[in-house]
Amino acid sequence: MSTTRQHPPGGLGREPDGAGVSSAVPADRQWRSLSLKQASGIVPMARDFARQALYDWGWLPASGADRRAAAEDVLLVVSELVTNACLHADGPDELRIGCSRRVLRVEVTDRGAGQPAPRTPHRAGRPGGHGMFIVQRLCLDWGVTRTPDEPGKTVWAELAAPA
C-alpha cells in the first residue's frame, strides 16, 4: 500500500482487517462506514451519516462556538471529498469515519485513477476548484492511499477533535 504521507499525524490508519496495518492505532478509536455504491443523493446521505456519527461520539450537540465550528468543518470535509469522488472518479464506493480522542479521520474510497490536488480558487466567480483547497485549509493533514494491483484510491483527511 502506498500513501502520499509516510505516517499520518493521527495514526488512525485502516482497521486491522487485512486491508492495512497500523501499529500506532489508538485503542480508543471508533469507526463508522457507509457504502455509497449505486446510491443516489450521495452527498446529503454522506453528510447525514457523518452528522449522526458526530452525535454518537459527542461532538454534537455542540456546547460552544469552537465545538460547533469543529463539527461543521467535519461535515464540509465529508461533502468536499465525496463531491470530488462524484465529479472526478465515477463516484465514491465507501465513506469511512474514524474517531479517537484527539483526531477524526475521514476516508473516501473510489475507483478513480486521478490524483486530487489543491488548486488556487478561481477569482472571477467561476464555480469549482475549491474542494481540495478547502480540505487542505481545514485539516491537520490529508493524503491518498493506493493499493497495488487494485483500481482506485482512498482519499483521507484528518481533523483535530474539539478541546
N, C-alpha and C positions, 0 to 999 in steps of 0.2 A: 504494500500500500504506500502511496506517495502523498505528500501534502506540501503546501506552499510554506508551511512553518514546521520546524522540527518538533517542537513541543508547545502546544497551545498553552497560554498562561493559566487557564482554569484547570487544565489537566483532566477534563471530563472524558475525553475520548469516546469511543463507542463502547457499548456494553460488551463484556467478555462472552459473547455468544458465538465466537468463531469468526465473526466479521472483522474484528480488530482487537488488539490487546493494548491496554494501558495499565501499567503497574502503579501509576500515580493517581488513579481514580479515587476521589473521595468516597469514603464508606457511606456517607450520608446522602449521596446523590439519589435523585428520583427522576425517572424518565417517563415520558408520555410519547406515544407515536400514533400517527394518523395516516392511513393510506389515502392517497389522493388520485390514484389511478382511476381513469374513467369517470371521475366525479365532475359534477357541474357546480358552478358557483364556488370555485375553489378558493379564491382569496377570502371572501367572507367566512367560508367554512373554516379556513385555517386560522383566521383571527378569532372566531368564536371558540375554537379548540384551545388556542393559546390563552385566551381570556379565562376559560374555565380552569386551566392548569394554574394560572396565577391566583385564582380564588382558592384552589385546593392547597396551594403552597403558602398562602397567607400574604401574598403581595397585594391582593385586593380583598376587601375594600381598603383603599389607601388611607392611612391615618394622617397624612400630611402632604404638602406640595411635592416634596422630594420623592416620596414613595409613589405618588400618583404619576409623576414625570417618569420614574423608572419603569413603571408598568406600561405607560404609553409608548416609551421607547421600544420595549419588547414587542408590542403589537405592531409598531411601524416597521421594525426589522423583519418580523414574520411576513408582513404584507409585501415588503420590497423583495425578499428572497423568493417568495412564492410567485410573485408577479414576474420576476426575471426568468424563472423557470418556464412560466407560461409563454413569455414573449420570445425567448431565445433558445429553448431546449425542448420544444414539443410537450411541455407540461411537466409538472413535478410528479414523482412517484410516491414520495413519502415525506412527511414532516415529523421531525423528532425534536422534543424539547427536554433538556436535562437540567436539573437544578440541584445545586449544592448550597451550602451555607453562604458562600461568597460569590458564586458565578452562576449565571444562567446561560446555557448553550442552546442555540437554535441550529438545526441541521435540515437542509432541504436536499433530497436526492432526486436526480433526474437522469435522463439518458442522453443528454446533450454532450457534444464534443467540445463546445466552446469554452473559453476561459473568461470568467467575469473579471472586470477591471473598473475601478472608479474612473470617471471622466469628469472633466470640468463642466459643470452645468451650463446649458445654453443661456446666453444673456438676452436674446431677442424674444423671450417669452415662448419659445418653441417647447412643446412638451417632450418629455423623455430625457434620458441621460443622467438622471439624478439618483437612481436606485442604489448603486454601489457606493457612490459618493456619500449618501446618507448613512449607509451601513458603516462605512469607514469612520465617519464622524461620531456615530453613537456608540460604537463598540470598543471594547478593550482590544480585540483582535478579531480577525476573520481570515478565512483561507478556503482552499479547495483540496479535497481528498479524492484521489482516483484509485481504483483497484485495477491492477494489471490484468489484461486479457478480458476485461468486462467493459461494456459500454457505459458511458455516463460518468457522473461525479456526485460528490456530496459537497455542497457549499455550506460552510458553517460560520457562525458568528457568536462571539461571547460578550455578554454584558455583565457589569458589576451588579450584584444584589444590593438592594437598598440597605442603608445603615439602620 
